[in-house]
Amino acid sequence: MDRYFRSVMEEIDITNSKISFQYNNMQNTSVLGEYMASAEIIAIGSELLLGETQDTNTLFLLCKLRDCGINVFRTTMIGDNVNRISNAIQEALTRSDIVITTGGLGPTVDDPTREAVALSFGCNLIFDKQLWENIHEYFKKMQRNPTENNKRQAYLPEIAEPILNPVGTAPAFYIHQNNKLLISLPGVPLEMKYLTEETVIPLLKKIYSENEVILVRTLHSYGLGESVIDELVSDLEKASNPTLGLSAKFGQIDLRITAKGNTFLETKKLISDFESQIRRRLGINIFGSDDETLALVTNRMLYEKGIQLETLEINTNGCLSAAIEPKNLFSQTIKSEDPDSLTSDDIFMKHIAETGYPYSIALINRKDKMQNQIHSKIYFKMNTNIYHKERFYNSLTFSDEQPVLLAMELIRETILNEANTETEMN
């Protein structure tokens, strides 16, 4: 029988009990009324729970599943225990259409994913001679010899279909039964990514060819508080398609737009129309989108305007100058001492009087030990005008990046406002 076309079983006998895998139509129905496949990801490895290894695999898979139009409702991290993994797989399959595991496919005793999957589906592990030959061939190419332990990697659940791994020794596999799909991938990130791109995504597109398109667009704002932005877009946060979510970090607010549609163009238009509404409300407070950072956008504006900055930094570790690209940097002055006899205002005025340069940005940090605060003052001279921002930060959680972002926003905001003023005058 062709291993890729097995008949579907109606029920699976698992540890003396029967579990029927059924769709949850209410959970998986989009606002458009079309069925959307749902998925869960299970990251396996005790090293993840001990904090020794960061789980980058789940983040990668989340992005890929989103691009395939597949909803992910839950992710799980679990240690190297056969019974706990088996239980997690069984539970996930009662909720979702697709379960993807990463890790636990190595050659050692504490690589239990194969056994756990077999237990979940109530089947045996079988030795695959062809897989063992493939493993031998891989070692031969690497001019190495497999150990007896590597033979464990040639065992698969008897109802599983192998996914050959040309970039490592651990074959992956999948099981497609009762409209449910389980995929087990190696935990080594490079191997997992390669197999996902080359095998898993084509498999998902083949099985779920009618799935909808999901697109995500993230707008970035700086300066306005999360509560202020929430008030400005609160009605849009209640929309069902697209949806809008807010998240905050270091004064930056991200507005994440997620849209679903039947085609790419339809979904893209939903995103575009929704984004226009947000931009009309927030105006220049939105500095960029997706992969754009405040530093990237500000440096681009400086370059386009032909502006080179000279910097003055006191108690900053040189972070502001480091954030300005060399092509936009005229000169830099970095000091660790803080002349307490002068105010920050006096320090800046004295500095620009000495340099006489038309474009100058200064960042001065002062610590108030009594209040556990860092007082950051930023000055920006643009031709004959001087602009200023200041902020207090908790010294216990202070990061050098915080006032640097504030400085970048002052530069960006000033350039935009001066450009708008010139336009109005003309």
SVG drawing of the C-alpha trace seen along z (x, -y; Angstrom):
<svg xmlns="http://www.w3.org/2000/svg" viewBox="-21 -82 56 84">
<polyline fill="none" stroke="black" stroke-width="0.4" points="0.0,0.0 1.3,-3.5 2.3,-5.0 1.0,-8.4 -2.6,-7.2 -3.7,-5.3 -7.4,-4.8 -8.9,-6.9 -9.8,-5.4 -13.0,-6.6 -11.8,-6.2 -8.4,-5.7 -8.1,-3.4 -5.7,-5.1 -4.7,-3.5 -8.0,-1.5 -10.2,-4.6 -11.5,-5.9 -11.1,-9.5 -13.0,-10.9 -11.3,-13.9 -14.0,-16.4 -14.1,-19.8 -15.0,-22.7 -17.0,-24.6 -17.8,-27.6 -14.1,-28.1 -12.8,-27.8 -15.4,-29.8 -14.2,-33.2 -16.3,-36.3 -16.7,-35.6 -18.5,-32.4 -15.8,-30.1 -14.1,-27.3 -10.5,-28.1 -8.1,-25.4 -6.7,-25.8 -3.4,-24.7 -1.4,-24.3 2.3,-24.1 4.0,-21.9 7.7,-22.7 9.3,-19.7 12.5,-19.8 13.3,-20.0 16.1,-22.5 13.3,-24.9 11.6,-24.7 15.0,-25.2 15.6,-28.4 18.8,-27.0 17.5,-27.2 15.2,-29.9 12.3,-28.6 12.7,-30.4 11.0,-27.5 7.6,-28.4 7.9,-32.1 9.1,-30.9 6.2,-28.5 3.6,-31.1 4.7,-33.4 4.6,-30.6 1.2,-29.3 -0.2,-32.8 1.1,-33.2 -0.7,-30.0 -4.0,-31.4 -4.1,-29.0 -5.2,-30.2 -3.0,-29.3 -5.0,-29.3 -2.5,-27.9 1.2,-27.0 2.6,-24.7 6.1,-24.1 6.6,-20.7 9.5,-18.6 11.0,-15.3 8.3,-13.0 6.5,-10.5 3.2,-10.5 3.0,-14.3 3.8,-14.8 1.3,-12.1 -1.4,-13.7 -0.6,-17.2 -0.9,-15.8 -4.2,-14.1 -5.7,-17.2 -4.5,-19.4 -6.0,-17.1 -9.4,-17.4 -9.2,-21.2 -7.4,-21.8 -7.0,-20.5 -3.2,-20.7 -0.7,-19.9 3.0,-20.6 5.6,-19.4 9.3,-20.4 12.1,-18.6 12.6,-15.2 13.6,-13.4 17.3,-12.9 19.1,-9.6 19.2,-9.7 17.0,-8.2 15.6,-11.7 14.3,-12.2 10.8,-10.8 8.6,-12.3 8.4,-9.2 7.3,-7.1 4.8,-9.8 3.2,-10.1 2.9,-6.3 1.2,-6.3 -1.1,-9.1 -2.3,-7.2 -2.3,-3.7 0.1,-2.3 3.6,-0.7 7.0,-2.0 8.4,-0.2 11.9,-0.2 12.2,-1.7 15.1,-0.2 15.2,-2.9 15.4,-5.6 18.3,-3.8 20.1,-3.7 19.4,-7.4 20.9,-8.2 24.0,-6.1 24.3,-8.0 24.1,-11.4 26.9,-10.4 28.9,-9.2 28.7,-12.6 29.8,-14.2 32.7,-11.7 31.4,-10.3 30.0,-7.0 26.6,-6.6 26.5,-5.1 24.0,-2.5 22.0,-5.2 21.3,-6.8 19.3,-3.7 16.5,-5.0 16.0,-7.7 15.0,-5.1 11.9,-4.1 8.6,-5.8 5.0,-5.3 3.6,-2.6 0.9,-4.9 3.3,-7.8 4.6,-9.1 8.4,-10.0 9.7,-13.4 13.2,-13.0 15.8,-15.3 18.7,-16.1 20.2,-18.6 20.4,-16.5 20.1,-13.0 16.6,-13.2 13.9,-12.3 10.6,-14.1 7.2,-12.6 3.5,-13.3 0.2,-11.5 -3.0,-12.6 -6.1,-10.9 -9.8,-11.8 -9.2,-15.3 -6.5,-15.8 -2.8,-16.4 0.1,-15.8 3.6,-16.9 6.7,-16.2 9.8,-18.2 13.3,-18.2 14.2,-20.8 17.4,-22.0 16.3,-25.4 18.1,-25.2 16.7,-21.7 13.2,-22.7 13.2,-25.8 14.4,-23.9 11.9,-21.1 9.1,-23.6 9.9,-25.6 10.5,-22.6 8.0,-20.0 5.6,-21.3 4.3,-24.3 3.6,-22.5 1.9,-19.7 -0.3,-22.3 -1.2,-24.0 -2.1,-20.7 -4.4,-19.6 -5.9,-23.0 -5.9,-24.4 -9.1,-26.3 -7.9,-28.0 -8.3,-31.8 -5.6,-34.4 -4.4,-36.1 -2.4,-39.3 -0.9,-41.3 0.2,-44.9 1.8,-46.6 1.9,-50.4 4.3,-52.0 3.7,-55.1 5.9,-56.8 5.1,-59.5 1.4,-59.0 0.6,-56.8 -1.2,-53.5 -4.3,-54.8 -4.4,-57.9 -4.2,-55.8 -6.8,-53.4 -9.2,-56.3 -8.6,-57.4 -9.1,-54.0 -11.3,-52.2 -14.2,-51.7 -11.8,-50.1 -10.6,-47.7 -14.1,-46.3 -14.1,-45.5 -14.2,-41.8 -12.4,-41.9 -9.9,-43.4 -9.0,-43.2 -6.9,-45.7 -4.6,-45.0 -2.3,-47.3 1.0,-46.5 3.6,-48.8 7.3,-48.8 9.7,-51.6 7.1,-54.3 6.5,-52.8 2.9,-51.6 2.3,-49.0 -1.0,-48.8 -1.4,-45.3 -4.0,-45.0 -5.0,-41.4 -7.3,-40.8 -8.7,-37.6 -10.1,-37.2 -10.6,-34.7 -7.8,-36.2 -4.6,-38.1 -5.9,-41.2 -9.2,-41.2 -7.3,-40.9 -4.8,-43.5 -7.6,-46.0 -9.2,-45.3 -5.8,-46.1 -5.3,-49.2 -8.7,-50.7 -8.4,-50.0 -4.9,-51.4 -6.1,-54.6 -8.7,-55.1 -6.0,-54.7 -3.5,-57.1 -6.2,-59.8 -6.7,-59.7 -3.1,-59.5 -1.4,-61.6 2.3,-62.1 2.3,-60.1 2.7,-57.0 6.3,-56.9 6.5,-53.6 5.2,-50.1 6.2,-46.4 10.0,-46.1 10.7,-49.9 12.2,-51.1 12.2,-54.7 16.0,-54.9 15.7,-53.6 13.0,-56.1 14.7,-59.1 18.1,-58.3 16.3,-58.0 14.8,-61.4 18.1,-63.0 19.7,-61.6 16.9,-62.7 17.1,-66.2 20.9,-66.3 21.3,-66.9 24.4,-65.9 24.2,-66.1 26.8,-67.0 26.0,-65.3 26.7,-66.1 26.1,-63.4 26.6,-63.3 26.2,-60.1 24.8,-58.2 27.5,-55.6 27.5,-57.1 24.2,-55.5 22.8,-58.4 25.7,-58.8 25.7,-55.0 22.1,-55.2 22.9,-57.8 24.2,-56.4 27.8,-57.5 26.6,-59.3 24.3,-61.5 26.9,-62.2 29.1,-65.3 30.9,-65.1 30.3,-63.7 31.2,-64.8 30.7,-62.2 31.3,-63.0 31.0,-60.9 31.3,-63.8 28.4,-65.9 29.3,-69.6 26.8,-70.1 27.5,-73.8 25.7,-74.2 22.2,-73.4 21.4,-71.2 20.1,-74.2 23.4,-76.1 25.5,-73.1 23.7,-73.0 23.7,-76.7 27.4,-76.9 28.1,-74.0 26.3,-75.3 27.8,-78.8 31.3,-77.1 30.6,-75.0 28.3,-77.3 27.1,-74.2 23.5,-74.5 22.3,-71.0 23.0,-69.8 21.4,-67.2 22.2,-66.8 21.2,-64.1 22.0,-64.8 21.2,-62.2 21.2,-63.0 20.5,-60.7 18.5,-61.6 19.6,-59.0 17.1,-60.1 14.1,-59.6 15.6,-56.6 15.1,-58.5 17.0,-59.3 16.2,-62.8 16.9,-62.9 16.9,-66.2 17.1,-66.3 17.9,-69.4 17.7,-69.7 19.0,-72.8 17.9,-73.1 19.2,-76.2 18.2,-79.0 15.5,-77.2 15.9,-75.0 13.5,-72.3 13.4,-70.4 12.0,-67.3 12.6,-65.8 11.4,-62.8 11.9,-61.1 12.7,-57.3 12.8,-54.9 16.5,-54.2 15.8,-50.6 14.4,-49.7 16.2,-52.3 17.6,-51.4 19.9,-53.5 17.6,-52.9 14.7,-54.8 16.0,-58.4 17.6,-57.6 14.2,-56.8 12.9,-60.0 15.7,-61.9 15.0,-60.2 11.3,-61.1 12.2,-64.8 14.4,-64.8 11.7,-63.2 8.9,-65.3 10.8,-68.5 11.7,-67.8 8.1,-67.0 6.7,-70.1 9.2,-72.4 8.5,-70.9 4.7,-71.4 5.4,-75.0 7.3,-75.7 4.5,-74.3 1.9,-76.5 4.0,-79.6 4.4,-78.8"/>
</svg>
